[in-house]
Amino acid sequence: MATSEENAALFPIFVLTIMALPLVPYTITRLLHAASKKTKSIHCQCSSCSRSGKYHRSIFRRISNFSTWTNLTLVLLWVIMGFLVYYIKQISHEAQPFEPFSILGLGPEASDSEIKKAYRRLSIQYHPDKNPDPEANTYFVDFISKAYQALTDPVSRENFEKYGHPDGRQGFQMGIALPDFLLNIDGASGGVLLLGIVGVCIILPLMVAVVYLSRSAKYTGNYVMHQTLLAYYHFIKPSLAPSKVTDVFIKAAEYMEIPVRRIDAEPLQKLFVLVRSELNLDLKNIKQEQTKFWKQHPSLVKTELLIQAQLTREASELSPALQGDFRRVLELAPRLLEELMKMAVIPRTQQGHGWLRPATGVVELSQSIIQAVPLSARKASGGFPEGVAPFLQLPHLSEAIVKKIARKRVRTFQELRDMSMEDRAELLTQAAGFSTSEIQDVEVVLDMMPSITVEIICETEGEEGIQEGDVVTMQAWVTLNRRNGLIGALPHAPYFPFHKEENFWLLLADPVSNDVWLSQKVSFMDEAAAITAASKAIQEAKEGSGASLKEISVAVRGAVEKVRNGSRLVMGKFQAPAEGNYNLTSFCLCDSWIGCDKKTNLKVKVLKRNRAGTRLGAAAEEGPALEDGIEEEEDDEEEEYDDYESEYSDDEDEQDTKKNGEIANGVVHEKGSDSSSEDSGSEEE
């Protein structure tokens, strides 16, 4: 068994090995990920976004981006590893192997006389009779005498040449790579060891558990308070108008925690005057409406005014104290809006459907906040059937300029996008007086805007047609295209001070009944995750249909190729309702861009059940499960619709139906701005 000193020397090597095994590959992975991010710029390159400073990588921003807990922990671990390497190197210098020639200061070819002369010289220096130092005595006995014996005694020299040691073959030694205080447990060392075991094995896990439970009791997995979800679930109603969604959105518990200071009163009064026209106040009773507005909870008043400051682009008028609160409100907005969207589409009805009208209102509010466009700009007016909101997200365009463009018979945003680059440049030059650089900014943003195409199939797996009670599978391929060739990108949002990734919501809904049958969030940022999900879904679907291995392989390769070309697979299941024809619509809604959404009409024919089979389980018959202990409340009171219609409202003209096309029994193939029809062959008479 090795001595305790040798065991202690092995302990740093053991620790270094344990640290290096996970740390080295993890660091390499992070470096490769960071390098891949730098290879392609995915944010808008227009002058407006450049002036915003959001993407400016100054030295302070680089330090701030680097100074995350993960990166700092990584650096600290590498520092510790560097110290261990240095310490082990020093130990290796102290524990040199037995080399008699080096000890005596001679070369390998030294003669016997030279060996004796070197021994006498060192004896004068280290012999106990000449040097009373105990260390000198130890060095003389353990090294100098043994080195001299190994080179002069025939037996010792033979042992050294054969086994590397004058005493002959050395026995095999094993040791435990632990420090001395853990091997020699007595007195104070035992107490230290006991305290360490108690601290690491008992106290530390308890502290971690307490922190985790206290945080999980307050927040969801998306870092949104449970109290916020309760409020959203309670206040969302099926008839909630888009302009009323803001009233629900600001009731988040996170916003209620933002302090309201006395010094904020005067700046908020000034802000109220600037945004009063966007607050949906009754102008006939303006004094009463203003009094009622200011009687709300101060946090609600402050949050709503700060939201309106973003929508009306009046943030520059805020006081320095309000600027911090303004940034905090916008920082929380994306994830709060996502949770509000989930509360809108969560199953509420007996059939397990969500609500379409509040869901589209949430998306409209998200688009307006990201693009800093007033909700009132969505109202159809002045010959603009979809309002001027889509135009206002382009750089250098204002309402006055949009009206000038309208005189050139450009009334919709899609018409502007469909124009050739030369015609658009001529229009902007003549109608708006744009310079070449301003026209270039508009083109850059238009190149960044996504165009969505959707292919949807609704069918009962392994059966012909859809019968009532069947478990229907919806398979949708959502494809994104940009003129600049990017797939995942950050939207043009110069007035939103934080990085915001594009997200899309695919809703399969019945606009007439206001029911959302299926909903799913779609992201184009993580291609690897999309490939994994699509491959798994296609493989399971093919295996369920009894396909051969070759057919499965071909289908999976095709799905992977589609994902790499900018498509995402969305799959979901729902129970077929009672017999009848259902005119559904699939909505692919973007939470960041205005005017980039896609609607596709879908006709599903459900036949009377005439084949054996089971329906969905008891859970579906008993109604939808509620999340986070929220109890469903029925409210028969209907809220009045607001003064402007959502662009997804039910009462749309029949031109959209003709434009998008209808498909029998749940098969639709839709491209560009129009929908092309193809029969599924599964319809039964």
C-alpha positions as CSV (number, residue, x, y, z in Angstrom):
1,M,0.0,0.0,0.0
2,A,1.3,3.4,-0.9
3,T,2.2,5.9,1.9
4,S,-0.1,8.8,2.8
5,E,2.2,11.3,1.2
6,E,2.0,9.4,-2.1
7,N,-1.8,9.2,-1.8
8,A,-2.0,12.9,-1.2
9,A,0.1,13.5,-4.3
10,L,-2.4,11.5,-6.4
11,F,-5.4,13.4,-5.1
12,P,-5.0,16.5,-7.4
13,I,-4.5,14.3,-10.4
14,F,-7.8,12.5,-9.5
15,V,-9.7,15.8,-9.1
16,L,-8.2,17.1,-12.4
17,T,-9.4,14.0,-14.3
18,I,-12.9,14.2,-12.9
19,M,-13.2,17.9,-13.8
20,A,-11.7,17.5,-17.3
21,L,-14.0,14.7,-18.4
22,P,-17.2,16.8,-18.6
23,L,-15.6,20.2,-18.8
24,V,-13.5,19.8,-22.0
25,P,-16.3,18.5,-24.3
26,Y,-18.8,21.0,-22.9
27,T,-16.5,23.9,-23.6
28,I,-15.8,22.6,-27.1
29,T,-19.5,22.4,-27.7
30,R,-20.1,25.9,-26.5
31,L,-17.3,27.3,-28.6
32,L,-18.6,25.6,-31.7
33,H,-22.1,26.8,-31.0
34,A,-20.8,30.4,-30.6
35,A,-18.7,30.1,-33.8
36,S,-21.7,28.9,-35.8
37,K,-23.7,31.9,-34.5
38,K,-21.1,34.3,-35.8
39,T,-21.0,32.9,-39.3
40,K,-24.4,34.3,-40.3
41,S,-26.1,37.5,-39.3
42,I,-29.9,36.9,-38.8
43,H,-31.0,40.3,-37.7
44,C,-32.2,43.3,-39.8
45,Q,-29.4,45.3,-41.4
46,C,-31.5,48.5,-42.1
47,S,-30.3,51.9,-40.8
48,S,-33.2,52.1,-38.3
49,C,-32.2,48.9,-36.5
50,S,-28.5,49.9,-36.7
51,R,-29.3,53.2,-35.0
52,S,-31.3,51.5,-32.3
53,G,-28.0,50.1,-30.9
54,K,-29.7,46.8,-30.1
55,Y,-27.3,44.8,-32.2
56,H,-24.3,47.0,-31.7
57,R,-21.6,44.8,-30.2
58,S,-19.6,47.3,-28.1
59,I,-17.0,46.2,-25.6
60,F,-19.5,46.7,-22.8
61,R,-22.2,44.7,-24.5
62,R,-19.7,41.9,-25.3
63,I,-18.8,41.8,-21.6
64,S,-22.4,41.9,-20.6
65,N,-23.3,39.1,-23.0
66,F,-20.4,37.1,-21.8
67,S,-21.0,37.7,-18.1
68,T,-23.7,35.0,-17.6
69,W,-23.7,32.6,-14.7
70,T,-22.9,29.7,-17.1
71,N,-19.9,31.5,-18.7
72,L,-18.5,32.7,-15.4
73,T,-18.8,29.2,-13.9
74,L,-17.0,27.8,-16.9
75,V,-14.2,30.3,-16.6
76,L,-13.9,29.6,-12.8
77,L,-13.6,25.9,-13.4
78,W,-10.9,26.4,-16.1
79,V,-9.0,28.6,-13.6
80,I,-9.2,25.8,-11.0
81,M,-8.0,23.3,-13.6
82,G,-5.1,25.5,-14.5
83,F,-4.1,25.8,-10.8
84,L,-4.3,22.0,-10.4
85,V,-2.0,21.5,-13.5
86,Y,0.5,24.0,-12.0
87,Y,0.3,22.3,-8.6
88,I,0.8,18.8,-10.1
89,K,3.7,20.0,-12.1
90,Q,5.4,21.3,-9.0
91,I,4.8,18.0,-7.2
92,S,6.3,16.1,-10.1
93,H,9.5,18.3,-9.8
94,E,9.8,17.5,-6.1
95,A,9.2,13.7,-6.6
96,Q,11.9,13.0,-9.2
97,P,12.8,9.4,-10.0
98,F,16.0,8.0,-8.6
99,E,18.8,9.0,-10.8
100,P,22.2,8.4,-9.2
101,F,24.3,10.2,-11.8
102,S,22.1,13.3,-11.6
103,I,22.3,13.2,-7.8
104,L,26.0,13.2,-7.8
105,G,26.2,15.7,-10.6
106,L,27.8,13.4,-13.1
107,G,27.2,12.2,-16.6
108,P,26.4,8.7,-17.6
109,E,30.0,8.0,-18.8
110,A,31.7,9.0,-15.5
111,S,34.6,6.9,-14.3
112,D,35.0,5.3,-10.8
113,S,37.5,8.0,-9.8
114,E,35.1,10.8,-10.8
115,I,32.3,9.1,-8.8
116,K,34.5,9.0,-5.7
117,K,35.5,12.6,-6.1
118,A,31.9,13.7,-6.5
119,Y,30.9,11.7,-3.4
120,R,33.6,13.3,-1.2
121,R,32.7,16.8,-2.4
122,L,29.0,16.2,-1.5
123,S,29.9,14.6,1.8
124,I,31.7,17.7,2.9
125,Q,28.6,19.7,2.1
126,Y,25.8,17.3,3.4
127,H,27.4,14.9,5.9
128,P,25.9,15.1,9.4
129,D,29.3,15.8,10.9
130,K,29.8,18.7,8.5
131,N,26.2,20.0,8.3
132,P,23.9,19.8,11.3
133,D,20.8,20.6,9.3
134,P,18.3,17.7,9.5
135,E,17.2,18.1,5.9
136,A,20.9,17.9,4.8
137,N,21.2,14.7,6.9
138,T,18.1,13.2,5.2
139,Y,19.3,14.1,1.8
140,F,22.7,12.6,2.4
141,V,21.4,9.3,3.7
142,D,18.4,8.8,1.2
143,F,20.0,10.1,-1.9
144,I,23.8,10.7,-1.9
145,S,24.7,7.5,-0.1
146,K,22.3,5.4,-2.1
147,A,23.5,7.0,-5.4
148,Y,27.2,6.3,-4.5
149,Q,26.3,2.7,-3.4
150,A,24.3,2.2,-6.7
151,L,27.3,3.2,-8.8
152,T,30.2,1.5,-6.8
153,D,28.7,-1.7,-5.3
154,P,28.5,-4.4,-8.0
155,V,25.2,-5.9,-6.7
156,S,23.5,-2.5,-6.3
157,R,24.7,-1.4,-9.7
158,E,23.3,-4.5,-11.3
159,N,19.9,-3.9,-9.5
160,F,19.9,-0.3,-10.7
161,E,20.6,-1.2,-14.3
162,K,17.9,-4.0,-14.2
163,Y,15.2,-2.5,-12.1
164,G,16.0,1.2,-11.8
165,H,16.7,1.0,-8.1
166,P,19.7,-0.1,-6.1
167,D,17.6,-2.2,-3.7
168,G,16.3,-4.3,-6.6
169,R,12.7,-4.9,-7.8
170,Q,10.2,-2.6,-6.1
171,G,6.8,-4.0,-5.1
172,F,3.6,-2.9,-6.8
173,Q,1.9,-0.2,-4.8
174,M,-1.7,0.9,-4.7
175,G,-3.0,4.1,-3.2
176,I,-6.2,6.0,-2.6
177,A,-6.3,9.4,-4.2
178,L,-7.4,11.3,-1.1
179,P,-5.7,14.0,1.0
180,D,-4.0,13.3,4.3
181,F,-6.8,14.7,6.5
182,L,-9.3,12.2,5.1
183,L,-6.9,9.2,5.6
184,N,-5.7,10.1,9.1
185,I,-9.0,10.8,10.8
186,D,-8.3,11.7,14.4
187,G,-9.2,14.7,16.5
188,A,-9.9,17.9,14.5
189,S,-9.6,16.1,11.2
190,G,-12.5,13.9,12.1
191,G,-14.6,16.9,13.1
192,V,-13.8,18.6,9.8
193,L,-14.7,15.5,7.8
194,L,-18.0,15.1,9.7
195,L,-19.0,18.8,9.1
196,G,-18.1,18.4,5.4
197,I,-20.2,15.3,5.0
198,V,-23.2,16.9,6.8
199,G,-22.8,20.1,4.8
200,V,-22.5,18.5,1.4
201,C,-24.8,15.6,1.8
202,I,-27.6,17.1,4.0
203,I,-27.5,20.9,4.3
204,L,-26.6,21.7,0.7
205,P,-29.4,19.5,-0.9
206,L,-31.9,20.9,1.6
207,M,-31.0,24.5,0.6
208,V,-31.2,23.7,-3.1
209,A,-34.6,22.0,-2.5
210,V,-36.0,24.9,-0.5
211,V,-34.9,27.4,-3.2
212,Y,-36.3,25.3,-6.0
213,L,-39.6,24.6,-4.3
214,S,-40.1,28.3,-3.3
215,R,-39.4,29.4,-6.9
216,S,-41.5,26.6,-8.5
217,A,-44.4,27.5,-6.2
218,K,-44.3,31.0,-7.5
219,Y,-43.3,30.6,-11.2
220,T,-44.1,28.3,-14.1
221,G,-41.6,26.7,-16.4
222,N,-41.7,29.8,-18.6
223,Y,-40.8,32.0,-15.6
224,V,-44.3,33.4,-15.4
225,M,-46.1,33.7,-12.0
226,H,-48.9,31.2,-11.3
227,Q,-50.9,34.2,-10.1
228,T,-50.6,35.7,-13.6
229,L,-52.0,32.5,-15.2
230,L,-54.9,32.6,-12.7
231,A,-55.7,36.2,-13.6
232,Y,-55.4,35.5,-17.4
233,Y,-57.6,32.4,-17.2
234,H,-60.3,34.3,-15.2
235,F,-60.4,37.5,-17.3
236,I,-60.3,36.0,-20.8
237,K,-63.7,35.7,-22.3
238,P,-64.8,34.1,-25.7
239,S,-66.0,37.4,-27.1
240,L,-63.0,39.5,-26.0
241,A,-62.3,42.1,-28.6
242,P,-58.7,42.7,-29.8
243,S,-58.6,46.2,-28.3
244,K,-59.8,44.8,-24.9
245,V,-56.9,42.2,-24.8
246,T,-54.6,44.9,-23.4
247,D,-56.9,45.3,-20.4
248,V,-56.3,41.6,-19.6
249,F,-52.6,41.6,-20.5
250,I,-51.7,44.4,-18.0
251,K,-53.2,42.4,-15.1
252,A,-50.1,40.2,-14.9
253,A,-48.7,39.8,-11.4
254,E,-45.2,40.8,-12.7
255,Y,-46.6,44.2,-13.7
256,M,-48.3,44.6,-10.4
257,E,-44.9,44.3,-8.7
258,I,-43.4,47.3,-10.6
259,P,-43.2,50.1,-8.0
260,V,-45.3,53.3,-8.4
261,R,-43.4,56.3,-7.1
262,R,-44.6,59.7,-6.3
263,I,-42.3,61.3,-8.7
264,D,-44.0,59.3,-11.5
265,A,-47.3,61.2,-11.2
266,E,-46.4,64.2,-13.3
267,P,-44.6,62.3,-16.1
268,L,-47.6,59.9,-16.3
269,Q,-50.0,62.8,-16.6
270,K,-48.1,64.1,-19.5
271,L,-47.9,60.7,-21.1
272,F,-51.7,60.3,-20.6
273,V,-52.2,63.4,-22.7
274,L,-50.0,62.0,-25.5
275,V,-51.7,58.6,-25.7
276,R,-55.3,59.5,-24.7
277,S,-56.7,58.8,-28.1
278,E,-55.5,55.1,-27.9
279,L,-57.1,54.4,-24.5
280,N,-60.7,53.7,-25.9
281,L,-62.2,56.4,-23.8
282,D,-65.8,57.5,-24.5
283,L,-65.3,61.0,-26.0
284,K,-68.9,61.9,-25.1
285,N,-68.2,61.5,-21.4
286,I,-64.5,62.2,-21.5
287,K,-64.3,63.7,-18.0
288,Q,-66.0,60.7,-16.4
289,E,-63.9,58.3,-18.5
290,Q,-60.7,60.0,-17.4
291,T,-61.7,59.9,-13.7
292,K,-62.6,56.3,-14.1
293,F,-59.2,55.5,-15.7
294,W,-57.2,57.2,-12.9
295,K,-59.2,55.4,-10.3
296,Q,-57.8,52.1,-11.4
297,H,-55.0,50.4,-9.4
298,P,-51.9,52.6,-9.9
299,S,-49.9,49.7,-11.3
300,L,-52.5,49.0,-13.9
301,V,-52.6,52.7,-14.9
302,K,-48.8,52.9,-15.1
303,T,-48.4,49.6,-17.1
304,E,-51.1,50.6,-19.6
305,L,-49.6,54.0,-20.2
306,L,-46.2,52.5,-20.7
307,I,-47.6,50.0,-23.2
308,Q,-49.3,52.8,-25.1
309,A,-46.0,54.7,-25.1
310,Q,-44.5,51.8,-27.0
311,L,-47.4,51.5,-29.4
312,T,-47.4,55.2,-30.2
313,R,-43.6,55.5,-30.2
314,E,-43.6,58.1,-27.4
315,A,-40.9,56.4,-25.3
316,S,-38.5,59.3,-25.8
317,E,-40.9,61.5,-23.8
318,L,-40.6,59.3,-20.7
319,S,-38.7,60.5,-17.6
320,P,-35.4,58.8,-16.7
321,A,-37.2,57.1,-13.8
322,L,-39.9,55.7,-16.1
323,Q,-37.4,54.5,-18.7
324,G,-36.3,51.6,-16.4
325,D,-39.9,50.6,-15.8
326,F,-40.6,50.9,-19.5
327,R,-37.8,48.5,-20.4
328,R,-39.0,46.1,-17.7
329,V,-42.5,46.1,-19.1
330,L,-41.3,45.3,-22.6
331,E,-38.8,42.7,-21.4
332,L,-41.6,40.7,-19.8
333,A,-44.1,41.3,-22.6
334,P,-43.1,38.3,-25.0
335,R,-43.4,35.5,-22.5
336,L,-46.5,37.0,-20.8
337,L,-48.2,37.3,-24.2
338,E,-47.2,33.7,-24.9
339,E,-48.9,32.5,-21.7
340,L,-51.9,34.7,-22.5
341,M,-52.2,33.0,-25.9
342,K,-52.1,29.6,-24.1
343,M,-54.9,30.7,-21.8
344,A,-56.9,31.8,-24.9
345,V,-56.6,28.4,-26.7
346,I,-56.7,26.2,-23.6
347,P,-59.7,23.7,-23.9
348,R,-62.7,25.3,-22.4
349,T,-65.8,23.9,-24.1
350,Q,-67.3,20.5,-23.6
351,Q,-65.7,19.4,-26.9
352,G,-62.3,20.5,-25.7
353,H,-62.0,23.6,-27.9
354,G,-60.4,27.0,-27.1
355,W,-61.5,30.4,-28.3
356,L,-60.5,32.0,-31.5
357,R,-61.4,35.7,-31.1
358,P,-59.2,36.3,-28.0
359,A,-56.4,34.3,-29.5
360,T,-56.2,36.4,-32.6
361,G,-56.4,39.5,-30.4
362,V,-53.4,38.4,-28.4
363,V,-51.4,37.9,-31.6
364,E,-52.4,41.3,-32.9
365,L,-51.3,42.9,-29.6
366,S,-48.0,41.1,-29.8
367,Q,-47.4,42.3,-33.3
368,S,-48.2,45.8,-32.4
369,I,-45.9,45.8,-29.4
370,I,-43.0,44.4,-31.3
371,Q,-43.5,46.8,-34.3
372,A,-44.6,49.8,-32.1
373,V,-47.8,50.3,-34.1
374,P,-51.0,51.6,-32.5
375,L,-53.9,49.1,-32.4
376,S,-56.1,51.8,-34.0
377,A,-53.9,51.7,-37.1
378,R,-55.5,48.3,-37.8
379,K,-58.9,49.8,-38.4
380,A,-60.0,49.9,-42.0
381,S,-60.1,53.5,-43.0
382,G,-59.2,55.9,-45.9
383,G,-59.5,53.2,-48.5
384,F,-57.2,50.8,-46.6
385,P,-59.2,47.6,-46.0
386,E,-56.6,46.2,-43.6
387,G,-55.6,49.6,-42.1
388,V,-52.2,51.3,-42.3
389,A,-50.6,49.2,-39.6
390,P,-48.6,46.9,-42.0
391,F,-47.1,49.9,-43.8
392,L,-46.0,51.6,-40.5
393,Q,-43.6,48.7,-39.7
394,L,-41.5,49.7,-42.7
395,P,-38.7,52.2,-42.0
396,H,-39.3,55.9,-42.8
397,L,-43.0,55.4,-43.4
398,S,-45.6,57.4,-41.6
399,E,-49.3,57.7,-41.9
400,A,-48.9,60.8,-44.1
401,I,-46.6,59.0,-46.4
402,V,-48.9,56.0,-46.6
403,K,-51.8,58.3,-47.6
404,K,-49.6,59.6,-50.5
405,I,-48.9,56.1,-51.6
406,A,-52.6,55.3,-51.6
407,R,-53.1,58.0,-54.2
408,K,-51.0,55.7,-56.5
409,R,-53.7,53.0,-56.0
410,V,-51.7,50.9,-53.6
411,R,-54.2,50.1,-50.9
412,T,-53.0,46.9,-49.4
413,F,-49.6,45.9,-48.0
414,Q,-49.6,42.8,-50.2
415,E,-49.8,45.0,-53.3
416,L,-46.7,46.8,-52.2
417,R,-44.8,43.6,-51.6
418,D,-45.9,42.1,-54.9
419,M,-44.5,45.1,-56.9
420,S,-41.2,44.7,-58.6
421,M,-38.2,46.4,-57.1
422,E,-38.1,49.0,-59.8
423,D,-41.8,49.9,-59.6
424,R,-41.6,50.1,-55.8
425,A,-38.6,52.4,-55.9
426,E,-40.3,54.6,-58.4
427,L,-43.4,54.7,-56.2
428,L,-41.5,55.6,-53.1
429,T,-39.5,58.3,-54.9
430,Q,-42.4,60.0,-56.6
431,A,-45.1,59.7,-53.8
432,A,-42.9,59.9,-50.7
433,G,-39.7,61.6,-52.0
434,F,-37.5,58.8,-50.6
435,S,-33.8,58.9,-51.2
436,T,-31.8,55.9,-52.5
437,S,-30.7,54.9,-49.0
438,E,-34.2,55.1,-47.6
439,I,-35.5,52.9,-50.5
440,Q,-32.7,50.5,-49.7
441,D,-33.8,50.3,-46.1
442,V,-37.4,49.5,-47.2
443,E,-36.0,46.7,-49.5
444,V,-33.9,45.2,-46.7
445,V,-36.9,45.0,-44.4
446,L,-39.1,43.5,-47.2
447,D,-36.4,40.9,-47.8
448,M,-36.6,40.0,-44.1
449,M,-40.3,39.6,-44.1
450,P,-41.5,35.9,-44.1
451,S,-43.9,34.4,-46.7
452,I,-45.8,31.4,-45.4
453,T,-47.3,28.5,-47.2
454,V,-49.3,25.7,-45.6
455,E,-50.1,22.1,-46.5
456,I,-52.7,20.4,-44.3
457,I,-54.2,17.0,-44.2
458,C,-56.8,15.8,-41.7
459,E,-57.5,12.1,-41.8
460,T,-58.3,9.1,-39.7
461,E,-55.2,6.9,-39.7
462,G,-55.7,3.6,-41.4
463,E,-59.3,4.3,-42.3
464,E,-61.3,5.6,-45.3
465,G,-63.0,8.9,-44.6
466,I,-63.7,10.5,-41.2
467,Q,-66.5,9.2,-39.0
468,E,-68.0,10.7,-35.9
469,G,-66.0,9.8,-32.8
470,D,-62.8,9.0,-34.8
471,V,-59.5,10.2,-33.6
472,V,-58.5,12.5,-36.4
473,T,-54.9,13.3,-37.1
474,M,-54.0,16.7,-38.5
475,Q,-50.6,16.9,-40.4
476,A,-49.5,20.3,-41.5
477,W,-46.3,21.4,-43.2
478,V,-45.6,25.1,-42.6
479,T,-43.0,26.5,-45.0
480,L,-41.3,29.8,-44.6
481,N,-39.5,31.7,-47.4
482,R,-37.7,35.0,-47.4
483,R,-36.3,36.9,-50.3
484,N,-32.9,37.1,-48.6
485,G,-32.7,33.3,-48.2
486,L,-32.7,33.1,-44.4
487,I,-35.0,30.7,-42.5
488,G,-34.6,31.6,-38.8
489,A,-34.2,35.3,-38.3
490,L,-34.9,38.1,-35.9
491,P,-37.6,40.5,-37.0
492,H,-37.2,44.1,-37.9
493,A,-38.1,45.8,-34.7
494,P,-36.1,49.0,-34.1
495,Y,-38.5,50.3,-31.4
496,F,-38.4,47.1,-29.3
497,P,-35.2,47.3,-27.2
498,F,-34.6,43.5,-26.8
499,H,-33.9,40.6,-29.1
500,K,-37.1,38.9,-30.2
501,E,-37.3,35.6,-32.1
502,E,-40.1,35.1,-34.5
503,N,-42.7,32.6,-33.4
504,F,-45.8,31.4,-35.3
505,W,-49.1,30.0,-34.0
506,L,-50.9,27.4,-36.1
507,L,-54.6,27.3,-35.2
508,L,-57.2,25.0,-36.7
509,A,-60.5,26.8,-35.9
510,D,-64.1,27.3,-36.8
511,P,-64.6,31.0,-37.2
512,V,-68.4,30.7,-37.0
513,S,-68.5,29.0,-33.6
514,N,-65.3,30.8,-32.4
515,D,-63.8,27.4,-31.5
516,V,-60.1,26.5,-31.8
517,W,-59.9,22.8,-32.4
518,L,-56.1,22.6,-32.4
519,S,-53.2,25.0,-31.6
520,Q,-49.5,24.7,-31.7
521,K,-46.5,27.1,-31.5
522,V,-44.1,26.9,-34.5
523,S,-40.5,28.1,-34.5
524,F,-38.0,28.2,-37.3
525,M,-35.0,29.0,-35.2
526,D,-33.8,25.5,-34.0
527,E,-33.4,23.4,-37.1
528,A,-31.8,20.4,-35.2
529,A,-34.8,20.1,-32.9
530,A,-37.2,20.4,-35.8
531,I,-35.4,17.6,-37.7
532,T,-35.6,15.3,-34.7
533,A,-39.3,16.0,-34.1
534,A,-40.3,15.6,-37.7
535,S,-38.3,12.4,-38.1
536,K,-39.8,10.9,-35.0
537,A,-43.4,11.9,-36.0
538,I,-43.0,10.6,-39.6
539,Q,-41.5,7.3,-38.4
540,E,-44.2,6.7,-35.9
541,A,-46.9,7.5,-38.4
542,K,-45.4,5.1,-41.0
543,E,-44.9,2.4,-38.5
544,G,-48.5,2.7,-37.4
545,S,-49.7,2.3,-41.0
546,G,-47.6,-0.8,-41.5
547,A,-45.1,0.6,-43.9
548,S,-41.9,-1.3,-44.7
549,L,-38.5,-0.2,-43.4
550,K,-37.5,1.1,-46.9
551,E,-40.7,3.2,-47.1
552,I,-40.1,4.5,-43.6
553,S,-36.5,5.4,-44.4
554,V,-37.5,7.3,-47.6
555,A,-40.3,9.2,-45.8
556,V,-37.9,10.2,-43.0
557,R,-35.3,11.4,-45.4
558,G,-37.9,13.4,-47.3
559,A,-39.1,15.0,-44.0
560,V,-35.5,15.9,-43.1
561,E,-35.0,17.5,-46.5
562,K,-38.2,19.5,-46.1
563,V,-37.1,20.8,-42.7
564,R,-33.7,21.9,-44.0
565,N,-35.5,23.8,-46.8
566,G,-37.5,25.8,-44.3
567,S,-40.5,23.7,-43.5
568,R,-41.8,22.6,-40.1
569,L,-44.1,19.7,-39.3
570,V,-47.1,20.3,-37.1
571,M,-49.1,17.3,-36.0
572,G,-52.1,17.0,-33.7
573,K,-55.1,14.9,-32.9
574,F,-58.7,15.7,-32.1
575,Q,-61.9,13.8,-31.8
576,A,-64.3,14.0,-34.8
577,P,-67.5,15.8,-33.9
578,A,-71.1,14.7,-34.8
579,E,-72.0,14.0,-38.4
580,G,-72.0,17.0,-40.7
581,N,-69.9,19.3,-42.9
582,Y,-67.5,21.7,-41.1
583,N,-65.9,24.7,-42.7
584,L,-62.7,25.2,-40.8
585,T,-59.9,27.6,-41.2
586,S,-56.2,27.2,-40.4
587,F,-54.6,30.4,-39.2
588,C,-50.8,30.6,-39.2
589,L,-50.2,33.8,-37.2
590,C,-46.8,35.5,-36.7
591,D,-46.3,37.2,-33.3
592,S,-43.7,39.7,-34.7
593,W,-44.7,40.9,-38.2
594,I,-47.9,42.6,-39.3
595,G,-49.5,41.4,-42.5
596,C,-47.5,38.1,-42.8
597,D,-50.2,35.8,-41.5
598,K,-51.8,33.1,-43.6
599,K,-55.4,31.7,-43.6
600,T,-56.4,28.6,-45.3
601,N,-60.0,27.3,-45.6
602,L,-60.5,23.7,-44.9
603,K,-63.7,21.7,-45.4
604,V,-64.1,18.6,-43.2
605,K,-66.9,16.1,-43.8
606,V,-67.7,13.9,-40.9
607,L,-69.8,10.8,-41.8
608,K,-72.2,8.8,-39.6
609,R,-70.4,6.1,-37.7
610,N,-70.9,2.7,-39.4
611,R,-67.7,0.8,-38.4
612,A,-66.6,-0.8,-35.2
613,G,-64.1,1.0,-33.0
614,T,-63.7,2.9,-29.8
615,R,-63.8,6.6,-29.4
616,L,-61.6,8.7,-27.3
617,G,-61.1,7.8,-23.6
618,A,-63.1,8.9,-20.7
619,A,-61.0,12.0,-20.2
620,A,-62.2,13.5,-23.4
621,E,-65.8,12.7,-22.6
622,E,-65.6,14.3,-19.2
623,G,-64.3,17.5,-20.6
624,P,-60.8,19.2,-20.8
625,A,-58.4,19.0,-17.9
626,L,-57.6,22.3,-16.2
627,E,-54.0,23.3,-15.6
628,D,-52.4,24.5,-12.4
629,G,-55.5,23.9,-10.3
630,I,-57.5,26.5,-12.1
631,E,-61.2,26.0,-11.7
632,E,-63.3,26.7,-14.8
633,E,-66.0,29.4,-14.3
634,E,-69.0,29.9,-16.5
635,D,-69.8,33.4,-17.4
636,D,-73.0,34.0,-19.4
637,E,-72.4,37.7,-19.8
638,E,-71.1,38.7,-23.2
639,E,-68.7,41.6,-23.6
640,E,-69.5,44.1,-26.3
641,Y,-67.2,44.1,-29.3
642,D,-65.0,47.1,-29.7
643,D,-65.1,49.8,-32.2
644,Y,-62.8,48.1,-34.7
645,E,-62.8,44.6,-36.1
646,S,-60.0,42.1,-35.9
647,E,-58.5,41.2,-39.2
648,Y,-59.5,37.6,-38.4
649,S,-63.1,38.4,-37.4
650,D,-66.0,36.1,-38.6
651,D,-67.9,38.6,-40.7
652,E,-65.5,38.7,-43.6
653,D,-66.7,38.9,-47.2
654,E,-67.0,35.9,-49.4
655,Q,-64.0,37.0,-51.5
656,D,-61.6,35.5,-49.0
657,T,-63.4,32.2,-49.2
658,K,-63.1,32.1,-53.0
659,K,-59.5,33.3,-52.8
660,N,-58.3,30.6,-50.4
661,G,-60.4,27.7,-51.7
662,E,-62.2,24.9,-49.9
663,I,-61.2,21.3,-49.8
664,A,-63.4,18.3,-49.0
665,N,-62.6,16.0,-46.1
666,G,-59.6,17.8,-44.7
667,V,-57.0,18.0,-47.5
668,V,-55.6,21.3,-48.6
669,H,-52.5,22.4,-50.4
670,E,-52.0,26.2,-50.2
671,K,-49.2,28.3,-51.7
672,G,-48.4,32.0,-51.9
673,S,-51.4,34.2,-51.3
674,D,-53.9,31.8,-52.8
675,S,-55.0,28.3,-51.9
676,S,-55.0,25.5,-54.5
677,S,-57.5,22.7,-54.1
678,E,-57.1,18.9,-54.5
679,D,-59.6,16.3,-53.6
680,S,-58.6,13.8,-50.9
681,G,-60.4,10.9,-52.4
682,S,-61.6,9.9,-48.9
683,E,-65.1,11.5,-49.1
684,E,-67.9,9.0,-49.0
685,E,-71.4,9.7,-50.3
